[in-house]
Amino acid sequence: MNTAQLAEPDNANPAQFTTTHWSVVLAAQDVGSEQAEAALGQLCECYWYPLYAFVRRRGFNPHDAEDLTQEFFYRLLDRNYLKAVDYRKGRFRTFLLMALERFLAKEWRRVRTQKRGGHVTFISVEEQAAEHRYALEPVSGLSPEQLYEQNCALALVDKALQRLRSEFESEGKGQKFERLKPFLTTDSTRSSYAELAREMHSSEAAIKMAVSRLRARYGELLREEVANTLSAEGDIVDELRALLSALSY
């Protein structure tokens, strides 16, 4: 699927801005409510590893990086960092990185002296699993900021892919999805369509149509995920281009 298909879709419905990462954080400020807990879970699921990898790339060891990332989420919401931010403008991932850098500059020494586990744990993350993933990150050329941008992009892509898989599975078509999924990221040829058609006991035309619909739906879901990180609908195209650029690092 090429970049033009994602960045400038034809006749695409505008993404709905009913629940964005901004609104999730604002809801999470209501500490102690079930809504707050759910909001925290959503935030941590999407951004915990990108932020952890950023901290590691800045030179912190695995134990400190885990503590700092965990503490950052606690402070971000407990101390209402967002009150000074105009959430109606801007990209949430950019704000989050700026807030983390400010936190590291002012707070990390004090965090290191605190007993580990002294605050509420917002997300269950296996330290060894996170560190194993970090060990697979490229070691040449990528700055902490570039690594963060790339991991944020990967998180959004993965979220869109998981939603697409769930839609197929809900219709009892999980196996079909797995067979078609490679066509999302690889160039298709007539021979590859014909081969898959034989394997699935279908026609080449039917496979082409199924792949076309799969790509279109994937593009819709990815645009929705990108929209959820923004505060202005007009920024979607630019943000998609930034996402695709980050994936090419």
N, C-alpha and C positions, 0 to 999 in steps of 0.2 A: 504494500500500500504506500503510494508516494506521498510526499509532504503536501503537495498541492491539494490532494483529496481531503486532507485533514484541515489544513489551514484556511482553505477557501472553498468550502463545500457549496455545491449548487443546490438551490431550493431547500436549504436546511432550515428546520424549525429553530427559532431562537431558544437557547437553553433557559431553563427556568431558574430564577434566582430566589427561590423560596427558602432554601436552607444552604447557607454557605459556611465556610470555615470561620468567617467572621462572626456570623450569628451563633455558631456553635460555641465559640469562646465566650461571647457575651452571655449566653445562657449558662455556661459553666461557672460564671462568677457567683451564681446563686448557690453558694457552698452548702452541701448537706442534702440537696434534693436529688431525687432519682434522675432528673433531667441533667443535673450537673455531672453526675457520675457517667451517664451515657455520653455526654459531650466530651468529657475527659478521655473516655475510651476511644472515641473517634479521632480525636487529635493525636493521641499517643500512637495509635495504630498507623496513622499516615506519616507522622513526622519524627517518631522516636529514632528510628535508625538513621535517616539523613542527618539529624542533629548529632547523634552519637558519632557517626563517621566524621563529621566536621570537627568535633572536639578531638577525636583521635588524630586526625590529620594535623591539628594544631600542636601536637606533640605530647598530649596527655596519655598516661598509661591506661590500660583497660579498666582497672578498678576506679580510678579517678574519673574517667570519661563516663562510666555508668552512673556514678554518684552525681556528677555535675549535670548530666542530662536529666536525671530524675529530679534533682533539686530545682533545675530550671523550670520544669513544668509546674512544680509546686509553687515557686515564687511568682511565676507569670500570672497564675490565677489567684493565688492567695493574696497577693499584694496589688492586684488590679493594675498591672502594667499598661493595660489597654486604655485606661482613662485619659491618658495624654495623647492618644492616637486618634486621628480622624479615620475611623474604620470605613467611611463611605468612599474612600479613595485608596487605591493601591492594591498591591498584590500581597496576599497573606504570607506567602513564603519569604518575601523580602523583609517584611516586618519582623517575622519570626527570627530570621538570621540576625538582623540588627539588634533585636532584643537579647539574643543569646550572646553576641559579641560584647554588648554592654555588661551583661551578667558576668561573663568570664573575666572582663577587665576589672570589675569592682568586687566580686564576691567569691571567686574560686578559692582563695586562700582560707577564708573562713569556713567554706564548705568542707575542705579537707580535714579540718580539725574536729568536725562534728562526728558523732558516732554514726556509722552506717546503719541505715534503716530507721533513723530517728523520725522520719516523716512518713506520711501516708504514701503507699506505693500505688501509682496511678495505672500501671500496666505491668503485667507479668512478662518479663523478658529474660530469657536465659542468657547470661553474660557470655558464656562460651559460644553460644550460637551466634550472637551478635559479633563477637570477636572473630569467629571463623569466617563470617561473611566479610568482615572488614579486611581480613587477610587476603581475600580474593580480589580486593580493589586494585586497580592499576597503580603501579608505583612510580611511573614516569610522567612528569609533566602536569598532572592535575593539581591545582591549588586546592586548599580547603574549601574555598567558595565554589569552584567548579565541581568538586566532588559532591557538595551539598546540592547544587542545582541539578546535577545528573541523577542523584538518588531521589530527589523530589519528583523529577520527571518519571523515573522508573516506578515510583509508588503510584502515580496517577495512571500510568499505562497498565500496571498490574490490577489496579482497582477496576478499571474499565473492562479488562479481560475477564476478571472474576465475575463481574455482573453479567457479561455476555454468556459465560459458561453456565451461570445459574439459570438464565432464561431458557437455554436449551435443555438443561436438566429438568426444569420444571415441566417441560413438555415431553419428557421421556426421550430426548434426542441427544443425550450426553455423548454417545459414541459417534454420532454424526458430527458433533462439534469438534471432537478430537481429530477426526479425519480431515475436516475443512480448515482447522486452525492454522496449519502451516502456510496456507494461502494468504493469510493476513500480512505476513512479513516477507514472503518470497515472490519473485516474479513468476507469473504463470505462463506456461506454453501450451500449445495445442496438445502436445504429447502428454504433458502432465495431467491435463483435464481428461484426456482419453483414458489414461491409465487408471485414474481414480474412478472414472465412470464404470470401467470394467470391474474394479474391486467392489464397488457399491451396487453393482447390478442396476445401473442407471444410464441415462444418455449423457453425452457430452454437453448438450445444450442445457440440460437440467443442472449439471454440476456448475456450469458457468453462471447460471442464474443464482444458484445457491451461494456461490462465492461472492457474487456481486452484492447480494442482500446481506451476507455476513459482514462484508467490508463496510457497507453503508451503516449498518447498525452499530458496528464497532466505532465508527467515526462519530456517530451521535452520542454514544456513551462516553467516549473520551472527551468530547466537547463539553458534556455535562459535568464531568469530573473537573475539568479545567475551570469551568464557570464557577464551580463551588469554591474555588480558591480566590476569586476576584470579588470586587465590590462594584464593578461597573461592567455592564454587558458588552459595551463597545470594545473592551480590552481583549476579548476572547481570541481574535485572530492573531494579534501580536503575541499573546501568551502561548498560543499553540506553536507559533514559529520559534519562540524562545525555548519551549519544551523540546521541539525537534532538534534544535541546535544543541541543547544540552546532551541529548542522547547520542549525538555524533562526536562528542569529545573523545 
